[in-house]
Amino acid sequence: MTSILTSISSTKSFGGWIKRYQHHSSSLNCDMVFAIYLPPQAETRPVPLLWWLSGLTCTDENFMQKAGAQRMAAELGIAIICPDTSPRGLNLPGEHESYDFGSGAGFYLNATQAPWAEHYRMYDYLTRELPELVKAHFPLNGREAISGHSMGGHGALVLALRQPGRYASVSAFAPIANPSNCPWGQKAFSGYLGEDRSSWQQYDACALIASGASTQELFVDQGEADDFLATQLGADALQAACKQAGVPLLYRHHSGYDHGYFFIASFIDDHLHYHARHLKEAGQ
């Protein structure tokens, strides 16, 4: 049964609308909020969709408020959906103690360890439940692309690699590309998935690439002044994995740019054009 949407807000932007909704998630066993930008073209016809997955500590609002994507999305006729980054309102033991685990840090996986397994099932939420929900309620034409930042870049890569052909295109800003081998990923994976590192591989982009999961082109932008580049993001490992597996990688590095939303805002139009081209080709 399709979940009921409760409208939270509606704001006009570049001829389209930024809308926020709340609904009850059966995957996560809690109420969730997501944001959607509907371009002006959605008033008269179904439009393609870009999924945006945000990073640690973010909610559905960060991208909509800071990335400056609506102008180009309106011009290109692309809807954008921004889910939240974790379940909310659960107050599980230890859930709010650190920024990189628990609340705001769902890592886009299905947890298997107690107490997280009952609620922290973001992979199912984003690959099954939420897509079915938005398809039922909004004028979307069935063509999808996916992108994200940091933890969300990790999510975008993993969702695309595990579902070959699902998305017309995939891109990421400063993704956590090899989480099995960085502090953020190791903390999250051990807590959500347990200490058996073999279970981590299904949520590690580099491991998925090495396994031959998909040969779809990946587009990644990385700032060279990113404080997390050397210790958390696995950029070198991603490039090496793609080269070894023959996966096409459009990798751009940008001098002076850090990990924040000024970096994203500087290059988001490039990503929207990239996705628009692939979404158009998918419809031909």
C-alpha positions, 0 to 999 in steps of 0.5 A, a space after each residue: 500500500 502506498 504511503 500517505 504523504 503529508 506536505 510540510 512546505 512548498 516554495 517556488 524557485 525558478 518557475 518550479 517548486 521545492 516541496 518537502 513531505 513527511 511519510 511513514 517508512 515501512 523499511 525504516 519503521 519511522 517517519 521520514 522527510 524528503 525534499 523534491 524539486 519539480 521543474 516547471 516542465 513537470 506542470 505539463 509532462 513527466 520529467 526525468 529524475 536525479 537522486 541526490 544523496 547527502 553526506 554526514 550530518 546532513 538532512 534533506 535540506 542541505 542540498 536544496 538550500 546550498 547547492 544552487 541547483 534549481 536554476 539549471 534543473 529548471 532549464 534542463 527539466 530535471 526533477 531532483 529528490 533529496 532523501 534524508 541521510 538516516 532514520 530519525 526520531 528513534 533515540 537508540 542507545 548511542 545514536 546521537 553520540 557522534 557525527 559519523 555514526 547513527 543519526 545523520 550517518 546511515 551510510 546507505 546500507 542495510 544494517 544487520 547488527 542490533 539495535 540498528 537492523 530494525 531501522 537502519 535499512 537505507 539501502 532498501 528505503 532508497 532502492 525500493 520504498 521511496 522510488 515506488 512512493 515518488 513514482 506514485 505521487 509525482 509526474 516522473 517519466 521513469 528515467 533516473 540518474 544518481 549523484 551525491 556528496 561524501 557519504 552520499 557519494 559513496 551511496 550513489 556509487 554503491 547504488 549504481 554499481 549494485 544495480 547495473 542499468 538502473 540509473 542512466 548516469 552516476 556522479 559524485 562529489 568527493 565520495 567515500 570510495 573505499 569505506 572498508 579502508 578508512 576510519 569513517 567507513 570502518 566505524 560505520 561498517 563494524 557498527 552496522 554490519 559487524 566485524 566480518 569484513 566480507 560483509 562490507 564488500 557489498 557496500 564498498 565501491 572499490 570492492 564492487 568495481 573489482 568484482 566486476 559488478 558494473 562497467 558503467 562510466 563514473 563521474 567524480 569531482 574532487 577538491 585538492 584542498 579537501 581536508 579528508 582527501 588523504 585519510 577518508 575518501 580513497 580517491 587513489 584506490 577508486 582510480 586504481 580500481 577503475 583502471 584495473 577493472 576497465 571501468 571508465 572514470 571521468 575524474 576531475 581534481 580542482 585546485 583550492 577547493 575543499 569538502 564543502 558546499 561552495 565546492 558543490 555549488 561551483 560544479 553542480 551545473 556540470 553534473 546536471 548537464 552530464 546527467 541531462 545528456 544521459 537521461 535524454 539518451 536513455 529515452 531515445 
